[in-house]
Amino acid sequence: MMRFDPWKCPECGDDAEGTLETVPGLALLIIDPDGTADYAGETQMDWDGQRTILDDEGRVTLQCPSGHQWRAFVKEEPDPLTQEQDDEP
């Protein structure tokens, strides 16, 4: 679980809808026999490589449903359900 500070949009007051992410992808090419190339119009996405973008201070970029973006600190918090199971002997 995570906690963001601030989690509400400073422009409109809505809750954050998501974080700005980077996802690697391979843009496929068509290469002609003479070596000229053009994009094939398809990108193979590596969803397992998806990462949240952090700035130099460790802040994430949040976005609200209206498209406003802002920086926020994120704190990882233990999941209460998982923590209860871990505390049992």
Contacts in CASP RR format, 6 or more apart in sequence:
PFRMAT RR
TARGET T0000
AUTHOR 0000-0000-0000
METHOD contacts of the structure
MODEL  1
MMRFDPWKCPECGDDAEGTLETVPGLALLIIDPDGTADYAGETQMDWDGQ
RTILDDEGRVTLQCPSGHQWRAFVKEEPDPLTQEQDDEP
1 76 0 8 1.000
1 77 0 8 1.000
1 78 0 8 1.000
1 79 0 8 1.000
2 74 0 8 1.000
2 75 0 8 1.000
2 76 0 8 1.000
2 77 0 8 1.000
3 74 0 8 1.000
3 75 0 8 1.000
3 77 0 8 1.000
4 16 0 8 1.000
4 60 0 8 1.000
4 62 0 8 1.000
4 72 0 8 1.000
4 73 0 8 1.000
4 74 0 8 1.000
5 72 0 8 1.000
5 73 0 8 1.000
5 74 0 8 1.000
5 75 0 8 1.000
6 70 0 8 1.000
6 72 0 8 1.000
7 15 0 8 1.000
7 16 0 8 1.000
7 62 0 8 1.000
7 72 0 8 1.000
8 14 0 8 1.000
8 15 0 8 1.000
8 16 0 8 1.000
9 15 0 8 1.000
9 16 0 8 1.000
9 62 0 8 1.000
9 64 0 8 1.000
9 66 0 8 1.000
9 68 0 8 1.000
9 70 0 8 1.000
10 68 0 8 1.000
10 70 0 8 1.000
11 64 0 8 1.000
11 66 0 8 1.000
11 68 0 8 1.000
11 70 0 8 1.000
12 64 0 8 1.000
12 66 0 8 1.000
12 68 0 8 1.000
13 64 0 8 1.000
14 64 0 8 1.000
14 65 0 8 1.000
14 66 0 8 1.000
15 64 0 8 1.000
16 62 0 8 1.000
16 63 0 8 1.000
16 64 0 8 1.000
16 72 0 8 1.000
17 62 0 8 1.000
17 63 0 8 1.000
17 64 0 8 1.000
17 65 0 8 1.000
17 67 0 8 1.000
18 62 0 8 1.000
18 63 0 8 1.000
19 52 0 8 1.000
19 53 0 8 1.000
19 60 0 8 1.000
19 61 0 8 1.000
19 62 0 8 1.000
19 63 0 8 1.000
20 52 0 8 1.000
20 53 0 8 1.000
20 60 0 8 1.000
20 61 0 8 1.000
20 62 0 8 1.000
20 63 0 8 1.000
20 69 0 8 1.000
21 50 0 8 1.000
21 51 0 8 1.000
21 52 0 8 1.000
21 53 0 8 1.000
22 50 0 8 1.000
22 51 0 8 1.000
22 53 0 8 1.000
23 45 0 8 1.000
23 46 0 8 1.000
23 47 0 8 1.000
23 49 0 8 1.000
23 50 0 8 1.000
23 51 0 8 1.000
24 45 0 8 1.000
24 46 0 8 1.000
24 49 0 8 1.000
25 43 0 8 1.000
25 44 0 8 1.000
25 45 0 8 1.000
25 46 0 8 1.000
26 43 0 8 1.000
26 44 0 8 1.000
26 46 0 8 1.000
27 39 0 8 1.000
27 40 0 8 1.000
27 41 0 8 1.000
27 42 0 8 1.000
27 43 0 8 1.000
28 39 0 8 1.000
28 40 0 8 1.000
28 41 0 8 1.000
28 42 0 8 1.000
28 43 0 8 1.000
28 44 0 8 1.000
29 37 0 8 1.000
29 38 0 8 1.000
29 39 0 8 1.000
29 40 0 8 1.000
30 37 0 8 1.000
30 38 0 8 1.000
30 39 0 8 1.000
30 40 0 8 1.000
31 37 0 8 1.000
52 60 0 8 1.000
53 60 0 8 1.000
53 61 0 8 1.000
54 60 0 8 1.000
55 61 0 8 1.000
55 71 0 8 1.000
57 71 0 8 1.000
57 73 0 8 1.000
58 73 0 8 1.000
58 74 0 8 1.000
59 71 0 8 1.000
59 72 0 8 1.000
59 73 0 8 1.000
59 74 0 8 1.000
60 71 0 8 1.000
60 72 0 8 1.000
60 73 0 8 1.000
60 74 0 8 1.000
61 69 0 8 1.000
61 70 0 8 1.000
61 71 0 8 1.000
61 72 0 8 1.000
62 69 0 8 1.000
62 70 0 8 1.000
62 71 0 8 1.000
62 72 0 8 1.000
63 69 0 8 1.000
END
